């Protein structure tokens, strides 16, 4: 039996082989229009938050998004979590929410489906010493939000810094 984690490992090898940049094409999807499908909402968040990063960094972005479903401080649906005001910068930066990179979108969509499936079956990914359970916040290394001073640093992965409550 192939586990979803094994599928993600295959995806990582495939993703590494697809580093060629394609010229800008027509939009694959407009995330601003597709706000009702949980898999699409999570894939949009992965795509816009961590598209150019490693698979592990993309998984961690997805993990935080899914972890928020278990917190009473956040909406009860993935689309609610992703589109909650002032949570993810791409949803309010004034730039287009259209997906143009078909390969990156395919990886984000596959990863979102895998992560949601594992979440629903209770199979939360864990790294032996850096489990993401309870990690509800992250930000880009490029910024230093005030709220981060009130949190406990968990890990830095790719271009993001992840936090837990103190």
C-alpha positions as CSV (number, residue, x, y, z in Angstrom):
1,X,0.0,0.0,0.0
2,X,1.4,3.4,-0.9
3,X,1.0,6.0,1.8
4,X,0.3,9.6,1.2
5,X,3.7,10.4,2.6
6,X,5.3,8.2,0.0
7,X,3.3,10.0,-2.7
8,X,4.6,13.3,-1.4
9,X,8.2,12.0,-1.6
10,X,7.5,11.0,-5.3
11,X,6.1,14.5,-5.8
12,X,9.3,16.0,-4.3
13,X,11.5,14.2,-6.8
14,X,9.1,15.2,-9.6
15,X,9.0,18.8,-8.4
16,X,12.8,18.9,-8.3
17,X,12.9,17.8,-11.9
18,X,10.5,20.5,-13.1
19,X,12.6,23.6,-12.3
20,X,12.4,25.0,-15.9
21,X,10.6,28.3,-15.9
22,X,7.8,28.5,-18.5
23,X,6.8,31.8,-20.1
24,X,3.8,33.6,-18.6
25,X,0.7,31.9,-19.8
26,X,-3.0,32.5,-19.3
27,X,-4.3,32.0,-15.8
28,X,-5.0,28.4,-14.7
29,X,-7.4,29.6,-11.9
30,X,-8.5,32.7,-10.1
31,X,-8.3,31.9,-6.4
32,X,-10.4,34.9,-5.5
33,X,-13.3,33.3,-7.4
34,X,-12.8,29.7,-6.1
35,X,-13.5,30.3,-2.4
36,X,-15.8,27.3,-1.8
37,X,-13.6,24.2,-2.4
38,X,-11.4,23.3,0.6
39,X,-8.8,21.6,-1.5
40,X,-8.6,24.6,-3.9
41,X,-8.4,27.1,-0.9
42,X,-5.5,25.2,0.7
43,X,-3.8,24.8,-2.7
44,X,-4.1,28.5,-3.3
45,X,-2.5,29.2,0.1
46,X,0.4,26.8,-0.6
47,X,0.8,28.3,-4.1
48,X,0.9,32.0,-3.0
49,X,2.7,31.5,0.3
50,X,5.4,29.0,-0.6
51,X,5.3,28.3,-4.4
52,X,9.1,28.8,-4.9
53,X,10.2,26.9,-1.8
54,X,11.1,23.4,-0.9
55,X,8.4,20.7,-0.6
56,X,9.0,20.6,3.2
57,X,8.4,24.4,3.5
58,X,5.2,24.0,1.4
59,X,4.1,21.2,3.7
60,X,4.7,23.3,6.8
61,X,2.6,26.2,5.3
62,X,-0.2,23.6,4.7
63,X,0.2,22.2,8.3
64,X,-0.3,25.6,9.9
65,X,-3.4,26.2,7.8
66,X,-4.8,22.8,8.8
67,X,-3.8,23.2,12.5
68,X,-5.9,26.3,12.6
69,X,-9.0,24.2,12.0
70,X,-8.4,22.7,15.5
71,X,-8.3,26.1,17.2
72,X,-11.4,27.9,18.4
73,X,-9.8,31.2,17.4
74,X,-10.1,30.4,13.7
75,X,-13.0,29.6,11.3
76,X,-14.2,25.9,11.0
77,X,-13.5,25.5,7.3
78,X,-10.3,25.7,5.3
79,X,-11.7,28.4,3.0
80,X,-12.7,30.3,6.1
81,X,-9.1,30.0,7.5
82,X,-7.4,31.0,4.3
83,X,-9.7,34.0,3.6
84,X,-10.0,35.2,7.2
85,X,-9.1,38.9,7.1
86,X,-5.5,39.8,7.9
87,X,-4.2,36.3,8.1
88,X,-2.3,35.6,4.8
89,X,-0.7,38.5,3.0
90,X,-1.5,37.3,-0.5
91,X,-5.2,37.6,0.2
92,X,-5.0,41.3,0.8
93,X,-1.8,42.5,-1.0
94,X,-3.7,44.1,-4.0
95,X,-2.0,41.7,-6.5
96,X,-3.9,39.3,-8.7
97,X,-5.0,36.0,-7.1
98,X,-4.7,34.3,-10.4
99,X,-2.6,31.1,-10.8
100,X,-0.2,31.3,-13.8
101,X,2.4,28.6,-13.1
102,X,0.6,25.3,-14.1
103,X,3.4,23.1,-12.7
104,X,3.5,24.8,-9.4
105,X,-0.3,24.7,-9.2
106,X,-0.4,21.0,-9.9
107,X,2.1,20.4,-7.1
108,X,0.1,22.6,-4.7
109,X,-3.2,21.0,-5.6
110,X,-1.7,17.5,-5.2
111,X,-0.1,18.4,-1.9
112,X,-3.3,20.1,-0.6
113,X,-5.4,17.0,-1.4
114,X,-2.9,14.7,0.3
115,X,-2.6,16.9,3.4
116,X,-6.4,17.2,3.7
117,X,-6.9,13.4,3.3
118,X,-4.3,12.7,6.0
119,X,-5.8,15.4,8.3
120,X,-9.3,13.8,8.0
121,X,-7.9,10.4,8.8
122,X,-5.9,11.7,11.8
123,X,-2.5,11.1,10.2
124,X,-0.8,14.4,11.0
125,X,2.7,14.5,9.6
126,X,5.4,14.7,12.3
127,X,9.1,15.3,12.1
128,X,10.7,13.3,14.9
129,X,11.8,16.3,16.9
130,X,9.9,19.2,15.3
131,X,6.3,18.2,15.2
132,X,4.0,21.0,14.0
133,X,1.1,20.3,16.3
134,X,0.0,23.6,17.8
135,X,2.0,25.7,15.4
136,X,-0.5,28.3,14.3
137,X,1.6,31.2,13.0
138,X,4.3,32.0,10.5
139,X,5.6,34.9,8.6
140,X,8.1,35.6,5.9
141,X,11.7,36.2,6.9
142,X,11.4,39.5,5.0
143,X,9.1,41.0,7.7
144,X,9.1,41.3,11.5
145,X,5.5,41.6,12.7
146,X,4.8,42.9,16.2
147,X,2.8,39.8,17.1
148,X,5.9,37.5,16.6
149,X,7.5,38.9,19.8
150,X,4.7,37.4,21.8
151,X,5.2,33.9,20.3
152,X,7.8,31.1,20.8
153,X,10.0,30.4,17.8
154,X,9.5,26.9,16.6
155,X,11.4,26.5,13.3
156,X,12.7,28.4,10.4
157,X,12.1,26.7,7.1
158,X,12.8,28.2,3.7
159,X,11.6,31.8,3.7
160,X,9.3,31.4,6.7
161,X,9.6,31.5,10.5
162,X,7.0,29.4,12.4
163,X,5.7,30.0,15.9
164,X,3.8,28.5,18.8
165,X,2.1,30.2,21.7
166,X,4.4,31.0,24.6
